[in-house]
Amino acid sequence: MKTKMITYIFLVIILTELLSMLGYGLLEMKFIVIMYGRNLPIQEEHIMGIFYTALPVRIFWSFLLFGIILGYLLGKSWWRIVYVERRHWNFKQIRGMK
């Protein structure tokens, strides 16, 4: 049971991390479009030596940290809802059949 919980929380962290990086990518794309629209130069910064970002590096790390923290909290709460309290949806109840 403990291994299942750890795996569940880990996978929720991965999911939220992917979503936070998607949000960061969309924010960076919007920033680049605005900067090019105003004919302003874009300063690139290094992340871990090989990746570049147009936004400040602290924004990247804050999205990364936010995704990990939110994933852990969501994983713990969803575990409690689904496996402890058993309040997950039942497809028979959704369709009106009991």
C-alpha positions as CSV (number, residue, x, y, z in Angstrom):
1,M,0.0,0.0,0.0
2,K,2.8,2.4,0.8
3,T,4.5,1.8,-2.6
4,K,1.2,2.5,-4.4
5,M,0.8,5.8,-2.5
6,I,4.4,6.9,-3.2
7,T,4.0,6.0,-6.9
8,Y,0.7,7.9,-7.1
9,I,2.1,11.0,-5.5
10,F,5.2,10.8,-7.7
11,L,3.1,10.6,-10.9
12,V,0.9,13.5,-9.8
13,I,4.1,15.6,-9.2
14,I,5.3,14.6,-12.8
15,L,1.9,15.7,-14.2
16,T,1.9,19.1,-12.4
17,E,5.5,19.6,-13.4
18,L,4.7,19.0,-17.0
19,L,1.7,21.4,-16.8
20,S,3.8,24.1,-15.1
21,M,6.5,23.8,-17.8
22,L,3.7,24.1,-20.4
23,G,2.5,27.3,-18.7
24,Y,6.1,28.6,-18.6
25,G,6.5,27.9,-22.3
26,L,3.3,29.7,-23.1
27,L,4.3,32.7,-21.0
28,E,7.7,32.8,-22.6
29,M,6.2,32.6,-26.1
30,K,3.8,35.5,-25.3
31,F,6.8,37.5,-23.9
32,I,8.8,37.0,-27.1
33,V,5.9,38.0,-29.3
34,I,5.4,41.2,-27.3
35,M,9.1,42.0,-27.4
36,Y,9.3,41.5,-31.2
37,G,6.1,43.5,-31.7
38,R,7.8,46.4,-29.9
39,N,11.1,45.9,-31.7
40,L,12.9,45.5,-28.3
41,P,16.0,43.2,-27.9
42,I,15.6,39.9,-26.0
43,Q,18.3,39.1,-23.5
44,E,18.8,35.3,-23.3
45,E,19.9,33.7,-20.0
46,H,21.3,30.2,-19.5
47,I,19.6,27.5,-17.5
48,M,21.9,24.7,-16.4
49,G,24.5,25.7,-18.9
50,I,22.8,24.4,-22.0
51,F,19.2,25.7,-22.1
52,Y,18.3,29.3,-22.9
53,T,15.4,31.4,-21.7
54,A,14.1,34.8,-22.7
55,L,12.6,35.4,-19.2
56,P,14.7,35.8,-16.1
57,V,15.9,32.4,-14.7
58,R,14.2,33.0,-11.4
59,I,10.9,32.7,-13.1
60,F,11.8,29.3,-14.5
61,W,12.9,28.1,-11.1
62,S,9.8,29.4,-9.5
63,F,7.6,27.6,-12.0
64,L,9.6,24.4,-11.4
65,L,9.3,24.7,-7.6
66,F,5.6,25.6,-7.8
67,G,4.9,22.5,-9.9
68,I,6.7,20.2,-7.4
69,I,4.9,21.7,-4.4
70,L,1.5,21.8,-6.0
71,G,2.0,18.2,-7.3
72,Y,2.8,16.9,-3.8
73,L,-0.2,18.7,-2.2
74,L,-2.6,17.6,-4.9
75,G,-1.2,14.0,-4.8
76,K,-1.7,13.8,-1.0
77,S,-5.2,15.3,-1.2
78,W,-6.3,13.2,-4.2
79,W,-5.0,10.0,-2.5
80,R,-7.1,10.8,0.5
81,I,-10.2,11.5,-1.6
82,V,-9.9,8.5,-3.9
83,Y,-8.4,5.7,-1.7
84,V,-9.2,6.7,1.9
85,E,-12.6,8.3,1.7
86,R,-13.6,6.6,-1.6
87,R,-15.4,9.7,-2.9
88,H,-14.3,9.2,-6.5
89,W,-16.9,9.3,-9.3
90,N,-18.8,6.2,-10.2
91,F,-19.8,6.0,-13.8
92,K,-23.1,4.4,-13.0
93,Q,-24.1,7.4,-10.9
94,I,-23.0,9.8,-13.6
95,R,-25.3,8.1,-16.2
96,G,-28.2,8.0,-13.8
97,M,-28.1,4.2,-13.3
98,K,-27.8,2.9,-9.8
